[in-house]
């Protein structure tokens, strides 16, 4: 974890200098943060949409530095490129290092990340978020309810996760009764 913290601190410093010399910018740091939030839940995000969300050109190979640092991995699923972590624990350490000074930013990152998560991973992402970070459940629930549903598996994943969250909230609120 200390090595990852050192890598992230160096990248944050480079991004703070707007990539002078290294080409690593604040947009790359945002890309890493969004990917780490998803990857910590063992979920993948779509490369093209991730790059568009942070203002990077997917054709310019924006993951090169992050892959060289063993922070992210680019994969192909059919005709689509996805960004995944090397391991969930490694991604969790990256997420923790990035959010060390501002842990409350996790909720905003998760809300921005939700539409980028692959359809087959959206249920896992939401369940992980609802169970591990209940303080952000309301914002994620609102975002999930407003998502345009892309496929039946996407709709099923969102529906099952929202159902779980509803039962979980009901149990918390009525536990004493």
C-alpha positions as CSV (number, residue, x, y, z in Angstrom):
1,X,0.0,0.0,0.0
2,X,2.9,2.4,0.7
3,X,4.2,1.9,-2.8
4,X,0.8,2.7,-4.3
5,X,0.5,5.8,-2.1
6,X,3.9,6.9,-3.4
7,X,2.9,6.3,-7.0
8,X,-0.4,8.2,-6.5
9,X,1.3,11.1,-4.7
10,X,3.8,11.4,-7.5
11,X,1.1,11.4,-10.1
12,X,-0.9,14.0,-8.2
13,X,2.1,16.2,-8.1
14,X,2.6,15.8,-11.8
15,X,-1.0,16.6,-12.5
16,X,-0.8,19.6,-10.3
17,X,1.9,20.9,-12.6
18,X,-0.5,20.3,-15.5
19,X,1.6,17.5,-16.9
20,X,4.6,19.7,-17.7
21,X,7.3,17.2,-18.7
22,X,5.2,14.0,-18.2
23,X,2.0,14.7,-20.1
24,X,0.0,13.5,-17.0
25,X,-2.8,16.1,-16.4
26,X,-5.6,16.6,-14.0
27,X,-7.9,14.9,-16.6
28,X,-5.7,11.8,-16.3
29,X,-6.0,12.0,-12.5
30,X,-9.8,12.2,-12.8
31,X,-9.8,9.2,-15.1
32,X,-7.8,7.2,-12.6
33,X,-10.1,8.2,-9.8
34,X,-13.3,7.3,-11.7
35,X,-11.8,4.0,-12.7
36,X,-10.5,3.2,-9.2
37,X,-14.0,3.7,-7.7
38,X,-15.4,1.2,-10.1
39,X,-12.4,-1.2,-10.0
40,X,-12.5,-1.3,-6.2
41,X,-15.9,-2.9,-6.5
42,X,-14.5,-5.3,-9.1
43,X,-16.3,-3.5,-11.9
44,X,-15.2,-2.3,-15.3
45,X,-15.9,0.9,-17.1
46,X,-16.1,1.7,-20.8
47,X,-12.9,3.4,-22.1
48,X,-14.6,5.6,-24.7
49,X,-17.2,7.0,-22.2
50,X,-14.6,7.3,-19.4
51,X,-12.4,9.4,-21.7
52,X,-15.3,11.5,-22.8
53,X,-16.3,12.1,-19.1
54,X,-12.9,13.6,-18.3
55,X,-12.2,15.3,-21.6
56,X,-9.5,13.0,-23.0
57,X,-9.2,11.5,-26.5
58,X,-9.4,7.7,-26.3
59,X,-7.3,7.6,-29.5
60,X,-4.4,9.3,-27.8
61,X,-3.8,6.3,-25.6
62,X,-4.5,8.1,-22.3
63,X,-4.0,5.0,-20.2
64,X,-0.3,4.5,-21.2
65,X,1.2,6.0,-18.1
66,X,-1.4,4.3,-15.8
67,X,-0.8,0.9,-17.4
68,X,3.0,1.4,-17.1
69,X,2.5,2.1,-13.4
70,X,0.4,-1.1,-13.0
71,X,-2.6,1.0,-11.8
72,X,-5.1,0.1,-14.5
73,X,-5.5,-2.5,-17.2
74,X,-7.1,-2.0,-20.7
75,X,-9.2,-5.0,-21.8
76,X,-11.3,-5.7,-24.9
77,X,-14.8,-7.2,-24.4
78,X,-16.1,-8.0,-27.9
79,X,-15.7,-4.8,-29.9
80,X,-15.6,-2.6,-26.8
81,X,-12.5,-1.5,-24.8
82,X,-12.9,-1.5,-21.0
83,X,-10.8,-0.3,-18.1
84,X,-10.3,-2.6,-15.2
85,X,-8.1,-2.9,-12.2
86,X,-5.3,-5.4,-11.7
87,X,-6.9,-6.6,-8.5
88,X,-9.7,-5.2,-6.3
89,X,-7.5,-4.7,-3.3
90,X,-5.0,-2.8,-5.4
91,X,-7.8,-0.7,-6.8
92,X,-9.1,-0.1,-3.3
93,X,-5.6,1.1,-2.2
94,X,-5.5,3.4,-5.2
95,X,-8.9,4.8,-4.4
96,X,-7.9,5.4,-0.7
97,X,-4.6,7.1,-1.7
98,X,-6.5,9.4,-4.2
99,X,-9.2,10.3,-1.6
100,X,-6.9,10.5,1.4
101,X,-7.3,14.3,1.7
102,X,-10.9,14.5,0.6
103,X,-12.8,11.2,1.3
104,X,-16.2,12.9,0.9
105,X,-15.5,13.2,-2.8
106,X,-16.2,9.5,-3.2
107,X,-19.9,10.1,-3.5
108,X,-19.5,12.5,-6.4
109,X,-17.1,10.2,-8.1
110,X,-19.4,7.2,-7.7
111,X,-22.4,9.2,-9.1
112,X,-20.2,10.2,-12.1
113,X,-18.9,6.6,-12.5
114,X,-22.3,4.9,-12.4
115,X,-23.3,5.6,-16.1
116,X,-19.8,4.4,-17.2
117,X,-20.0,0.9,-15.6
118,X,-20.5,-2.0,-17.9
119,X,-24.1,-3.3,-17.9
120,X,-23.2,-6.7,-16.5
121,X,-21.2,-5.0,-13.6
122,X,-23.8,-2.3,-12.6
123,X,-25.5,-4.5,-10.0
124,X,-22.2,-5.3,-8.3
125,X,-21.2,-1.7,-8.3
126,X,-24.4,-0.5,-6.7
127,X,-24.6,-3.3,-4.1
128,X,-21.0,-2.6,-3.1
129,X,-21.7,1.1,-2.8
130,X,-24.9,0.7,-0.9
131,X,-23.4,-1.8,1.6
132,X,-19.9,-0.3,2.0
133,X,-20.8,3.4,1.8
134,X,-24.4,3.9,3.0
135,X,-23.9,7.6,3.5
136,X,-23.9,8.0,-0.3
137,X,-26.9,5.7,-0.9
138,X,-29.4,8.5,-1.5
139,X,-27.4,10.2,-4.2
140,X,-26.6,6.9,-5.9
141,X,-30.2,5.8,-5.7
142,X,-31.4,9.0,-7.3
143,X,-28.8,8.6,-10.1
144,X,-29.7,5.0,-10.6
145,X,-33.4,5.8,-10.9
146,X,-32.6,8.4,-13.6
147,X,-30.2,6.1,-15.7
148,X,-31.3,5.4,-19.2
149,X,-31.5,1.6,-19.2
150,X,-29.4,0.2,-22.1
151,X,-30.1,-3.5,-22.0
152,X,-32.3,-6.0,-20.1
153,X,-29.3,-7.1,-18.0
154,X,-28.6,-3.4,-17.2
155,X,-32.3,-2.9,-16.2
156,X,-32.2,-6.1,-14.1
157,X,-29.0,-5.2,-12.3
158,X,-30.3,-1.7,-11.5
159,X,-33.7,-3.0,-10.4
160,X,-32.2,-5.7,-8.1
161,X,-29.8,-3.3,-6.5
162,X,-32.5,-0.7,-5.9
163,X,-34.7,-3.5,-4.4
164,X,-31.9,-4.6,-2.1
165,X,-31.3,-1.0,-1.0
166,X,-35.0,-0.5,-0.3
167,X,-35.2,-3.6,1.9
168,X,-31.9,-2.6,3.6
169,X,-33.2,0.9,4.4
170,X,-36.5,-0.4,5.6
171,X,-34.7,-2.8,8.0
172,X,-32.5,0.0,9.3
173,X,-35.4,2.4,9.9
174,X,-37.6,-0.3,11.5
175,X,-35.0,-2.3,13.4
176,X,-36.2,-1.2,16.8
177,X,-39.9,-1.8,16.1
